């Protein structure tokens, strides 16, 4: 309990590539992919995920060689006093649960290696997604407390593959939500080829999440000669830039209006910018549809519902610390905003989630604070905690 009689639910946490066990793919891919299966190799004393000769990313299961160079960035684990990454805490259920207890969080959502499936071969890439999703279900089931985790499997970026995997996951029954990087969709989500996918979301009741894209490699390191940390601040551009285009498409191409049962979680995108965008969408909608004296002779548009109505009905933004969002909380609707700790990322508020909640929500009513940190997620995911 958080001291107010309810348990915190975090709607954005991670199982990054570096913390996965060696055999995620080698033990689960079909035999025809045995030689191509992503596997760990040691290079220069460090672990790397390799497939088809490509480096997918680092693996933390090897203690790195001693170095006087500072790390390129600090994770929440570093700030929380766990400097030995080879402990693999996020991928160790006992240690992960201990970290959750330390932070006062009862349930975590487990997003995976968001952009790390780098294979060019679409069939192989789809198989890698399915193998990871199978492993994720096994990982949660092996926990001494599986009820404390919400697994978020990954969907391939093509409409046919995404639809097929979504339906497979729905039949599996272990998941309530699946993640698709809408900004990487091929073709764009405005293409009619995606219609079966939107229909499948409604038919299965699966929740769709759209998480900010991660760096394929390390973030750019600061340039001491230039005296700038532009690489670090570019993360802000990544948050908004990656979300804005597909977010607007959801409204502009009538996707949400045609499919009113779709529910979409926006994860780790920052939320303070959303009220202005939705207000701007409402204004454009009014100009094109409601303001008949202005637009009646210019064709209008076929979209009847206000974007703000669709936003409150179908979109669930998450955040870890966002004072702008707290000042504009009425714009989201009391039933939509959801908090997350972002464990164990550099942006995470772990192990001080309670402090972060207090800092940004001290002016909210107890009822609204509870909704944002517990009730909204419990209702969306059908949890009884």
N, C-alpha and C positions, 0 to 999 in steps of 0.2 A: 504494500500500500504506500501511497505517496504522502501520507499524513492527513489526507482529506477523505479517506475512506474508499478510494478507488486505485486501480493499478494503471501505471503508464503503459501506453501502447505506442511503440515507435514504428512509423510507416516508411522508413527509409534507412536501411542498413545493408551491409555488403559481405559477400563471400568472393573476394577478388581472386583473380587468376593466381597470384602469388601464394595463396593459402590453400589451394586445392590439393588433394592427394595425387600422387604420381599416376595412379591407374584410372583416373576419371575416364579417359578415352581409350587407353590400351585394353582395358577390361570390358568395354561395352560396345565398341564399334564392330560392325560386321567384319568377318574374317578377310574379306576382299580389301579392306582398308588397313590391314595389319602393318604394312610397311610405311603407311602415311600417317598413322595415328599420332596425334600430338603427344609428345613425351618430354621428359626432363633430361637435359644434358648439362654437364658442368663445363663451363668455359671461363678461364681466368679465375677459378675459384668461386664462381657464382653460378647459381642455377638458372636455367632458361628453358622456357617452353618452346619446342621446335616441332614444326610440321612442314613437310615438303621443302625443307631447307630454309624456311622462314622462321624468324624469331617472333613468337606471339607476345612474349613478355617475360618478366622475371619470375623466379620461383624462390620463395624465402626459406625453403627447408634446409638449405646449407648455410652454415655460419660463414659470412663473407670474410675475406682476408683482412687483416688489420690495415687501417688507412688513417692518415692524418687529415684527409679531406673531409669537410663537413658534408652531411647528407644533403641531397638536393632539396628535400622538404621533410617536414616532420609529420608523422601521422598522429592520430589520437593516442595510439599505443605508446609512442615516444613521450608525448606530453603527460601521459598517465603513469610513466615510470617503467614501461616495459621496452627497453632498448634492444633487447635480443629478439629480432624478427624471426629467427629460426625456431622460436617457440611455437609459431604457427597458431597463435591463440584464436583468431577468428575461425579457423578450420578445425579446432579441437573443441568438441562439444562441452567437455567438462570446464575448460578454461573460458569458453565463450559464455556459458551460463554464469560463471563466477563474475565475469566482467559485467554482465547484465544486472546481477544482484548488487554489485558495487555501485552501479549507476541508478538503481531503483527502477529499472525498466522490466516489465513482466513479459511483454511480447515484442519480438522484432520481426520486421519484414526482411527477407533475405534476397536481395538483388545479386545477380551473378556478374561475371566478367563481361560488362555491357558491350564493348566493341572489340573483343579479342578474338572472335572467330574470323580469321583473316584469309581463309581459303578462297581461291578464285573459282574452283570447281563447285558449282551450285549443289550438285547431288551430294558431294562429300561434305560441304558446309552444312547442308540440312541434316545429314547424319550426325555431325558433330553437335549440333544443337540438341537433337533428340537424346544423344548419349549423355550430354550434360544434364538435361532435364531428368532423365532416369536416375542419374546419380544423386541429384538434389533431393528427389523423393526418398531415396534410400537413406541419405544422410540425415534427414529430419526424422524419419521413422526410427533410426538407430539411437536417437537422443533419449536420455532418461526422462526428458520432459518435452515430447514432440509438440504438445499443445502450446508451447511458448514460441513457436516459430511459424511464420507465414512464408512459405517458399514462393519465389517469383521466378518461374522458368522463363527461358528466352525463346522468342519466335524468330524464324528466319525473315529476311527483309523482302522477299517476293510474295505477291498475293496468293498464289496457289500453294506454295510451301507453308506460308504462315497460316492459312486456313486449315490445311491438313494437320499441322502440328497442334493448332488450337483445339481442333476437334479430338485429336488423340489425347491431349491433356485433360480435356473435359471428361472423356470416357474413363480415364485413369482414376479420377475422383480425389486425388490427393492435393489438388491445387484449386485456389479460388481466383487467381490472378495470373496474368502472363504479361511479359514485357516485350514491346516492339519499338525499335528506334524509328519513329515516324520520319525523322529528318533524313534517314538513310534509305527509306523505302524506294524500291525500284519496280515499277514506275512510281511517280509521285502519288500520294494518297488521293488526289483529285481524279485519278484515272478510273474509269468504270471497272477495270479489272479487279479493283478492291471491293466491289459491291458484295461478292460472296463472303468476304471476310467480315464486313460490318454485320451482315445478316447472321453469320455464325456466332458472333459475339452476343447478339440478342437471343438467338435460339439456345445457346448453351448457358447463358447467364454468367459467363466468365467476365471478370473485370480486366480491362486493358490498362496497362501502365506505360507511360512514356517517360523514360529517365534521361537526364542530361547525359550526353555522350562523354566518355572518359578519354583521356589521352591514350593513344595507341602505344606510346612509349613514355619516357619520363617528361615531366613538364620542363619547359625551357629554363635553364639556369640563369640567374642574374648575370649581367655583364659588368664586372667591376670597372672596366675602362670607361664605359659609357655612363656609369653611375645611375643605372636605371634598373628597375624591377618590372619592366614592361611584360616580361614573360609571365610573372605571377598575376598581374592585373588583367592579362588577356583571358584568364579564366572567366572573368565577368562577361566579356564579350561572348565567350563560348556558351555560357548559361543562356543569355537572352537570344543570341543569334541562332542557336540550334533549335530553340523552341518557337520563336515567333512565326516563322513561315508555315510550318505544319499546323501550329495552333490556329492561326487565322484560317487556314484551309478547311479545318473542321467545321467552321461556321459558313465560310464563303461559298463552299461547294455543296452545302446542304446536307452534309454527312450526319450531323447531330439531329437535324430536323427530320430527316427521313428515317432515322433509327433512334427513336426516343428512349429506348431501353439500354442503350450503350452507356457504360460508366467508365470514365477515364481518370486515372490517377496521374497527376503531373508530379514527378519525383525529382527533387533536388535541382529545381530550376530557378529558385528564388521566386518569391510571390508578390513582392511589393509593386512590380511593374504591371501585374495583371489587371487591376481595376481600371487603369487608364486605357489599356488596350480594349477591354470589354466596353468601356464607355465610348471609345472611338468607333467600335463596331456598331454599337447602338445608333450612334449619330449617322453613320453611313447607311444603315438599314432604314432609318427614318427618312433620310433624303431620297432613297430609292423606292421605298414602298409606301410609307405613311404620308409623306408630303406630296400629295397628289397634285397640288397646285404648282409644284416645282417640276415634278418628274413624270406626270401622267402622260405627256405627249412624247416621252423619250424612251418608252419601253418598259420601265420598271424592272422588277426582279421577281422570281417566283417564291422567294423566301418570306414566309409570313410571321414566324415567331422571332421575337427580339433576341439578339444574341445574349443579352444578360439573363433572359429567362432560361435559355439553353445552358448557359454557364452554371447557373445555380442548380439546375436540375441534373446535370450530367458530369460536371468536372469537379475533381477533388484534388486541390493543390496541397503539396506538402512543403514543409520548411523545417529548418533546425533552429535558426535564430534570425528573425526578420521583424525588426521594430516598425518598419514602414507598413508591413502587413497588419500588425497589431493596431496601428493607428487607423487603418482603413478596413477593419474587420467586417463592418456592416456591408461592404461592397461584395463580399464573397458569399454571404449567407451563413448563418450560424451553424448550419449542418454540413458544411463542406470542407473547411480548413482542417488539416490533420498535421500533427507534429511528428518529427522524426529526429533521431539522434545522429544519423549518418555514421555510425560506428563501422569500421575503424578509420575512416578517411581523414585527411588533413583538415577538412572543413567540419569535422564532427565536434559536438559539444561534450562527448564522453571524455572523462568520467564525471562531468559536472552538469549533467542534464537538468537536474533539479534547480541548480543555480541559474542556468540559461532560461528555464521556464519562468522562474521568479523575476529575472531581470526584464523580460519582455512582456510578461502577462500580469504584472502586479496591479495594473489599472483595470483589468478585466473583471467582470463579475465572477464569483466562484462557479456559477453554472456554465458560463461560456468557456471558462478555463478548462473545466472538466470535459466539455464537448470536444474541444480542440485536442486534448491530450488523451482522451479515452473514448467518449461516447460515439463520436462520428466514425471512428475506425471500427468500433465494435459493431455498430449498425451496418456499415458497408460490408464488412467481412463476415457477418453473422456469428460473432463471438459472444460467448456468455461468460464474461470475466468481470 
